[in-house]
Amino acid sequence: MSMSIHLDAETEALLERLLRQSGGSESVVLCEAVHRLTKERFRSGEGDSVYEQIADLVGAVNLNIPPAREHGRLCREAVRR
């Protein structure tokens, strides 16, 4: 994906410093920065809603409860015994 961004002078200077130190292209350095920031934020939960923090758990539990109609039938059978 091609993208155009505007940087303030301080951020531009930081990017240029990273480029000199790493020897990588702007794309490589910016991609690495995005990946690192994303991992850091997901690890800390910062900036995520409660749902986003537990999204990997939603639907992961199977309580093995049958549908209501089936559950009612099973309860009635259990009472008859």
C-alpha positions in Angstrom: 0.0 0.0 0.0 1.3 3.4 -0.9 0.8 6.1 1.6 1.7 9.8 2.1 2.3 11.2 5.6 3.2 14.6 7.0 5.8 14.7 9.7 6.7 17.6 12.0 10.3 18.6 12.1 11.2 16.7 15.2 9.6 13.4 14.0 11.3 13.9 10.6 14.7 14.3 12.4 14.1 11.2 14.4 13.2 9.2 11.3 16.3 10.4 9.5 18.4 9.4 12.5 16.8 5.9 12.4 17.5 5.6 8.7 21.2 6.5 9.1 21.6 4.0 12.0 19.7 1.2 10.4 20.7 1.6 6.8 17.1 0.6 5.9 14.6 2.3 3.7 11.9 4.6 5.1 9.4 1.8 4.4 11.3 -0.8 6.3 11.9 1.5 9.3 8.3 2.8 9.5 7.0 -0.8 9.1 9.2 -2.0 12.0 8.1 1.0 14.1 4.4 0.2 13.5 4.9 -3.5 14.3 6.8 -2.7 17.5 4.2 -0.1 18.7 1.3 -2.5 17.9 2.9 -5.3 19.9 3.6 -3.0 22.8 0.1 -1.6 22.9 -1.6 -5.0 22.6 0.7 -6.4 25.3 -0.2 -3.6 27.7 -3.8 -3.3 26.6 -3.3 0.4 26.2 -5.7 2.0 23.8 -7.9 -1.1 23.5 -11.5 -1.4 24.5 -12.4 -4.1 26.9 -13.7 -6.2 24.0 -10.4 -5.8 22.1 -8.5 -6.9 25.2 -10.5 -10.2 25.5 -11.4 -10.7 21.8 -9.2 -13.8 21.5 -11.2 -15.4 24.4 -14.7 -14.6 23.1 -16.3 -17.8 21.8 -13.4 -19.9 23.1 -15.4 -21.5 25.8 -18.0 -24.2 25.1 -20.3 -24.6 28.1 -22.0 -27.6 26.3 -25.4 -26.3 27.2 -28.0 -27.5 24.7 -30.5 -25.1 23.1 -33.3 -24.0 25.5 -36.0 -26.3 24.0 -33.6 -29.3 24.3 -32.5 -28.2 27.8 -36.1 -28.1 29.0 -36.8 -31.6 27.6 -33.7 -33.0 29.3 -34.7 -31.4 32.6 -38.2 -32.8 32.4 -36.8 -36.3 31.7 -34.4 -36.0 34.6 -37.3 -35.0 37.0 -39.4 -38.0 35.8 -36.7 -40.5 36.7 
